Amino acid sequence: MTINLLEELSLTSWTPDVDTATQARTTDALESGRILYLPALPFILAAHEQRFLSAIWSNGNSKNIYLRGSERGLRGAQGNTEDLAALQAMIERYARYCQTLIAALLPYYAAHLKLANTSFRPCEISGRASSYRKDDTRLHADAFPSNPTGGTRILRVFTNVNPYGKPRSWRVGEPFAEMAKKFLPRARRVWPGEASLLHALHITKRRRTVYDHLMLELHDKVKADLDYQQNAAQQHIDFPPGASWIVFSDQVLHAAMSGQFMMEQTLMLPVNNLRNPESSPLRMLEKIIGHILV
């Protein structure tokens, strides 16, 4: 089965002038599980920032160099004080660009978004050793083990800043609801008191809802099923250097196969602030199961 999830846009500025019809169309496309693809929207590094296009700036403890939400303290990096300040300034600038882009292109969301991590990913994806749960070369929808969302949407902006012409290679999969119907019967039920215990032990930052539990179950079951990984309907996409793309990563099944040097911004959006809340994974799972997930 052939699928095509790309919704291509010809924007060339991070502060575009977008008419209301395009805003509505792109918002609806995004919520339906498509990827907004901006092939001519690069994030240009200044001359003094070119030196950061190297894996040597990673401290090796994380795959990303990042700013965590509102804390905005640089993590995952190594270097002297001056270099780290310049690296943080580059990442902060990307965060500002993403926020102005979203405000222009998806204004329905702008007042409701919460800034989450802003990342620079300097390391090559392919060949990185990990457990199957952490293996992002396997198709999955995003779910956070330690940071439950309760159904809040995960909106991500990506830009390939590779200076050597190497694409960011992804696979994307079938619609979320189709995957969920296949894998929900395999999902383990929540144990009595499990969510409260995980929170009390500080394994999770807040109490997991049943939705969070099911999303983690789907995440893990999908990644563990090698037949599904190989044979499920999917699309291979090469995002070239200079391209940006926007996706609800909790909805679109995706796998990052190869690539190095990428910027990424995560934003969180409450379900009720979608144009169509019924398109969210939370509402889709509730419809399949037949009751509200809390």
C-alpha positions as CSV (number, residue, x, y, z in Angstrom):
1,M,0.0,0.0,0.0
2,T,1.4,3.4,-1.1
3,I,1.0,6.3,1.2
4,N,2.0,10.0,0.9
5,L,1.9,12.1,4.0
6,L,3.6,15.2,2.7
7,E,1.7,18.5,2.5
8,E,4.2,20.7,0.6
9,L,4.3,24.5,1.3
10,S,6.4,27.0,-0.7
11,L,7.3,29.3,2.2
12,T,10.8,30.8,2.2
13,S,10.6,32.9,5.3
14,W,10.2,32.2,9.1
15,T,7.9,35.2,9.2
16,P,5.6,34.5,6.3
17,D,2.5,36.3,5.2
18,V,-0.1,33.5,5.1
19,D,-3.7,34.0,4.1
20,T,-6.6,32.6,6.2
21,A,-7.5,29.9,3.7
22,T,-3.9,28.5,3.7
23,Q,-3.9,28.7,7.6
24,A,-7.0,26.6,7.8
25,R,-5.9,24.2,5.1
26,T,-2.5,23.5,6.7
27,T,-4.0,23.2,10.2
28,D,-6.5,20.7,9.0
29,A,-3.8,18.7,7.1
30,L,-1.6,18.6,10.2
31,E,-4.4,17.4,12.4
32,S,-5.4,14.7,9.9
33,G,-1.9,13.2,10.3
34,R,0.0,14.8,7.4
35,I,3.5,16.4,7.6
36,L,3.8,20.0,6.6
37,Y,6.9,20.0,4.3
38,L,8.8,23.3,3.7
39,P,11.6,22.4,1.3
40,A,12.8,26.0,0.9
41,L,12.9,27.0,4.6
42,P,16.5,26.7,5.9
43,F,17.8,27.7,9.2
44,I,21.0,29.6,8.3
45,L,23.9,29.4,10.7
46,A,26.1,32.5,11.2
47,A,29.7,32.2,10.2
48,H,30.8,31.9,13.9
49,E,28.2,29.1,14.4
50,Q,29.6,26.9,11.6
51,R,32.0,25.3,14.1
52,F,29.1,23.7,15.9
53,L,28.5,21.4,13.0
54,S,30.5,18.7,14.7
55,A,29.7,15.9,17.1
56,I,32.5,17.0,19.4
57,W,30.1,19.4,21.1
58,S,28.0,16.6,22.5
59,N,29.0,15.4,26.0
60,G,28.1,11.9,25.1
61,N,25.4,11.5,27.7
62,S,22.6,12.5,25.4
63,K,21.8,12.2,21.7
64,N,20.8,15.9,21.7
65,I,22.2,19.2,22.9
66,Y,19.1,21.0,24.2
67,L,17.3,23.5,26.2
68,R,14.6,22.0,28.4
69,G,11.3,23.9,28.3
70,S,11.2,27.1,30.3
71,E,14.4,26.3,32.2
72,R,16.5,27.2,29.2
73,G,19.7,25.8,30.6
74,L,21.9,24.2,28.0
75,R,22.2,20.4,28.5
76,G,24.1,17.6,26.7
77,A,26.9,19.9,25.6
78,Q,30.6,20.3,26.4
79,G,33.0,23.2,25.7
80,N,34.2,26.4,27.3
81,T,31.9,29.1,28.7
82,E,32.2,31.3,25.6
83,D,31.5,28.4,23.1
84,L,28.5,27.2,25.2
85,A,27.0,30.6,25.3
86,A,27.2,30.9,21.5
87,L,25.8,27.5,21.1
88,Q,22.9,28.3,23.4
89,A,22.2,31.5,21.5
90,M,22.0,29.6,18.2
91,I,19.5,27.2,19.7
92,E,17.5,30.0,21.3
93,R,17.3,31.8,17.9
94,Y,15.9,28.6,16.4
95,A,13.2,28.6,19.1
96,R,12.2,32.1,18.3
97,Y,12.1,31.3,14.5
98,C,9.8,28.4,15.2
99,Q,7.5,30.4,17.4
100,T,7.1,33.1,14.8
101,L,6.5,30.5,12.0
102,I,3.8,28.7,14.0
103,A,2.1,32.0,14.9
104,A,1.9,32.9,11.1
105,L,1.1,29.5,9.7
106,L,-1.0,28.0,12.5
107,P,-2.4,31.0,14.4
108,Y,-5.2,28.9,15.9
109,Y,-2.6,27.3,18.1
110,A,-0.4,30.3,19.0
111,A,-2.0,31.4,22.2
112,H,-2.2,27.9,23.6
113,L,1.2,26.4,22.9
114,K,3.7,25.6,25.7
115,L,7.4,25.7,24.8
116,A,9.1,22.4,25.4
117,N,12.6,21.3,24.4
118,T,14.6,23.0,21.8
119,S,17.3,20.7,20.4
120,F,20.4,20.6,18.2
121,R,21.2,17.1,17.1
122,P,24.8,16.9,16.1
123,C,25.2,13.1,16.1
124,E,24.6,10.6,13.3
125,I,21.5,8.5,13.8
126,S,22.4,5.3,12.0
127,G,24.6,2.8,13.9
128,R,23.7,4.2,17.3
129,A,23.4,1.3,19.8
130,S,20.2,1.2,21.9
131,S,17.5,-1.0,23.3
132,Y,14.5,-1.6,21.0
133,R,12.4,0.8,23.1
134,K,14.9,3.7,22.5
135,D,15.6,2.7,18.9
136,D,14.2,5.6,16.9
137,T,15.0,3.9,13.6
138,R,11.8,1.8,14.3
139,L,8.4,3.2,13.5
140,H,6.6,4.6,16.5
141,A,4.4,7.4,17.7
142,D,6.0,9.5,20.4
143,A,5.2,8.8,24.1
144,F,7.3,9.9,27.1
145,P,7.9,7.3,29.8
146,S,8.9,9.8,32.5
147,N,6.9,12.8,31.3
148,P,3.2,11.8,30.9
149,T,1.2,14.2,28.7
150,G,-2.4,13.2,29.6
151,G,-3.3,13.6,26.0
152,T,-1.6,17.0,25.3
153,R,-0.4,17.0,21.7
154,I,3.3,16.9,20.8
155,L,3.9,19.3,17.9
156,R,7.4,19.3,16.4
157,V,9.3,21.5,14.0
158,F,12.5,20.1,12.4
159,T,15.1,21.6,10.1
160,N,18.0,19.8,8.4
161,V,21.2,21.9,8.8
162,N,23.6,19.3,7.4
163,P,26.4,21.1,5.5
164,Y,27.5,18.1,3.4
165,G,24.3,17.5,1.4
166,K,23.1,14.6,3.5
167,P,19.4,14.2,3.9
168,R,17.5,13.4,7.1
169,S,16.0,10.0,6.1
170,W,12.6,9.0,7.6
171,R,10.1,6.3,7.3
172,V,6.5,7.2,8.1
173,G,3.6,4.8,8.6
174,E,-0.1,4.1,8.4
175,P,-2.8,6.2,10.1
176,F,-2.7,6.2,13.9
177,A,-6.1,4.7,14.3
178,E,-5.3,1.8,12.0
179,M,-2.2,1.0,14.0
180,A,-4.0,1.3,17.3
181,K,-6.7,-1.2,16.2
182,K,-4.0,-3.7,15.5
183,F,-2.0,-3.3,18.7
184,L,-4.5,-2.3,21.4
185,P,-5.5,-5.9,21.9
186,R,-1.9,-6.7,22.9
187,A,-1.7,-3.8,25.4
188,R,-1.2,-4.7,29.0
189,R,-3.8,-3.4,31.4
190,V,-2.8,-0.9,34.1
191,W,-2.0,-2.5,37.5
192,P,-4.0,-1.2,40.4
193,G,-2.0,1.7,42.0
194,E,0.6,1.6,39.3
195,A,0.4,5.3,38.2
196,S,0.5,6.5,41.8
197,L,3.5,4.3,42.7
198,L,5.5,5.5,39.7
199,H,4.8,9.1,40.6
200,A,5.6,8.5,44.3
201,L,9.0,6.9,43.3
202,H,9.7,9.9,41.0
203,I,9.9,7.6,38.0
204,T,7.3,9.9,36.3
205,K,7.1,13.6,36.7
206,R,3.3,13.5,37.1
207,R,0.7,10.8,37.4
208,R,0.3,8.7,34.3
209,T,-3.3,8.6,32.9
210,V,-4.7,5.4,31.3
211,Y,-4.1,7.3,28.0
212,D,-0.3,7.7,28.8
213,H,-0.1,4.0,29.7
214,L,-1.7,2.9,26.4
215,M,0.5,5.2,24.4
216,L,3.6,3.7,25.9
217,E,2.2,0.2,25.3
218,L,1.6,1.1,21.7
219,H,5.0,2.7,21.4
220,D,6.7,-0.4,22.7
221,K,4.6,-3.1,21.0
222,V,5.0,-1.4,17.6
223,K,8.8,-1.1,18.0
224,A,9.1,-4.7,19.1
225,D,7.1,-6.1,16.1
226,L,9.8,-6.6,13.4
227,D,7.3,-8.0,10.9
228,Y,5.2,-4.8,11.3
229,Q,8.3,-2.7,11.0
230,Q,9.3,-4.3,7.7
231,N,5.9,-4.9,6.1
232,A,3.4,-2.3,7.3
233,A,2.3,0.4,4.9
234,Q,5.0,3.1,4.9
235,Q,6.7,5.9,3.1
236,H,10.4,6.7,2.8
237,I,11.2,10.4,2.9
238,D,14.5,12.1,2.5
239,F,14.4,15.6,3.9
240,P,17.3,17.5,2.2
241,P,19.5,20.1,3.8
242,G,17.7,23.4,4.0
243,A,14.3,21.8,4.4
244,S,12.0,22.1,7.4
245,W,8.9,20.1,8.4
246,I,6.2,20.2,11.0
247,V,4.4,17.2,12.4
248,F,2.3,15.9,15.4
249,S,4.8,13.3,16.4
250,D,2.3,11.6,18.8
251,Q,0.1,10.8,15.9
252,V,2.3,10.2,12.8
253,L,4.2,6.9,13.0
254,H,7.8,7.8,12.2
255,A,11.3,6.4,12.2
256,A,14.5,8.4,11.8
257,M,16.8,6.2,9.7
258,S,19.9,8.3,9.1
259,G,21.1,11.9,9.1
260,Q,23.3,14.2,11.1
261,F,22.9,17.9,12.2
262,M,19.4,18.9,12.7
263,M,17.5,21.5,14.7
264,E,14.2,20.6,16.5
265,Q,11.6,22.4,18.5
266,T,8.9,20.7,20.6
267,L,5.7,22.5,21.5
268,M,2.8,21.1,23.6
269,L,-0.8,21.8,22.7
270,P,-3.9,20.9,24.7
271,V,-6.3,18.7,22.9
272,N,-9.2,21.1,23.3
273,N,-7.3,23.8,21.4
274,L,-7.1,21.8,18.2
275,R,-9.5,22.9,15.4
276,N,-10.7,19.3,15.5
277,P,-10.1,17.6,18.8
278,E,-11.6,14.4,17.5
279,S,-8.5,14.0,15.3
280,S,-6.2,13.6,18.4
281,P,-4.8,10.2,19.5
282,L,-6.7,10.7,22.8
283,R,-10.1,10.9,21.1
284,M,-9.2,8.2,18.7
285,L,-8.3,5.8,21.4
286,E,-11.4,6.7,23.4
287,K,-13.5,6.0,20.3
288,I,-11.9,2.6,19.8
289,I,-12.1,1.6,23.4
290,G,-15.6,3.0,24.0
291,H,-15.0,5.2,27.1
292,I,-13.1,8.3,28.4
293,L,-9.5,7.8,29.3
294,V,-8.3,9.4,32.5
